[in-house]
Amino acid sequence: MPKRVLIIIRIFLWLAAVMAAGWFMYMKIVPSGKISYTYNFDQPGYFIGKLTPADRVVAARGETQIKGDPAYFSLAVPRRFEKARVTVKFKNTTDFPVLELGILNDKVAWSYDLKPLQNKVVDQLALVWPVVNGADGSRLIQRDKKYDTIEKFLSNLPPYQEIGLYDYKLDHEFLLDKYAPTPEIKIYNCNFRGAYQFYTYIKNEDLNYSFDFNDLNLNADNDPVDIKVYSAAGLIYTRHVADDAAADSERQTSFKIPNLPEGVYRVSFVANDDIVSKTISSQQSQFSLINKVWLGEGGETARVLYSNSRLLSAQTINPASLGKIEVGQEIIDLKETYRQFSLKTASQPVAIKLAKPDIILSGDGVFAFSEQSLLDPRLKNIDGNLDINQEQINYILTAYQSPAVDGEWYEATADFDLTKAYQEKSKYQFLISLPGLKAEEANAGMLAIKEIKVDLSGTSLIKKLKKYFGR
Amino acid sequence: MKLFIHNFLQELFYALTGAILIFTFLEIISPGMVLAYFNLNYLLLFWPIIGIIVVL
């Protein structure tokens, strides 16, 4: 073989290897700042993980069926990006109308930033009620057309009880007519386990709360506590209590914020399940837990809570806590651990009588220890549990856009800010939520996912270099 | 012809050796850089087969 031919072959082969290495590095660095990944369930993907858990998901040819809510998938990224646009191709023939996609924001509080994929209630109403479109893509759906533009609606709002929202933040003032501050300290012997949030109300008084909590130290992780206070405008106070292995397991923290205007405030106690809030003390009389509370072991065994939730769920991980829970005139029978049992309440507010501790209650409303301290400033959310006619909703304001139709499939897109999302080892966690869908129950219809596509965008290499070299 | 094939396979073997070393190094410094797109097992299977043919 002539030596020249040998050299050419050698150069060609080594060039191929070096070019392949160069291509791998290019795909890792993503110099343009934009890259897309698609997962269509035909074969395992590296960047978009398969849907889990296995007992809620059934793999079929070219699609995956979700039998239980929620299902999760992960997104691995080659480097840091700022935004993710996720497009999901799906088919939802179940009776559950609201399908949402979320990204994990806080691992300790297990909170997801949820975005709508489909809301059949809004879709159906938009077909029969007059719709006014806003310049920013929002829609006003009215039972009878009274407003020509969204701006006119916002400047002359009807009574709040007639307004329903979906994927829309409407700033509105919520004041209690007959509220008067009281000097005595209220002590809640609550034994709340893990993270929780609550609404409270002040008028011409300091906003002050004191928390006595225990660190169970069941797991070896650090157990810090973060307290965040929000007004209608946003975060106004934050306090971090670090875990101290040398200190006593019983700890205390408090805050006192003076000179705040009258109104509702949201307090968020962010902690993992090793932390149990034994008592909460405050002068404020309004104390309503938002959406979920874990009433841990110890403290009062039998207690009554009140809730304005339309759909109530209960669960326990403790076999000793199995049993019946009275919810108004009805019963939730906790027959199994680690399984959620739900009930649609006939009327609100409803009294929930708990005979045993260590129960996790969740709902679409708030929970309080007395009917008088029930406080929910939120406008009604348009979901599968809301009866539009019964609740006398005449106006729906939404930024949600109906999914596009592609044959028998729907395609919806949601945008996420990755700079605020939680990531671990360059992986983000996503969730697909169809509230009401339970794997252990027979459901009419199905939810199938055909394709998940993620478009990532971030700073390009050139911009990064310019920033680094200070041009 | 036989000599041509032998020389070609020998060059291929050297190039594959270099490729394995480079790709493994890339995978060590940034996990997933190579494996996200290419299964190194195929290379690790193909490389010794070529080597055996060259030796034989």
Interface residues (C-beta under 8 A of the other chain):
Chain A: M1 L6 I9 R10 L13 W14 A16 A17 V18 A20 A21 F24 M25 M27 K28 Y46 F47 A76 P78 S426
Chain B: L3 F4 N7 F8 E11 L12 Y14 A15 L16 G18 A19 I22 F23 L26 S30 G32 M33 V34 L35 A36 Y37 F38
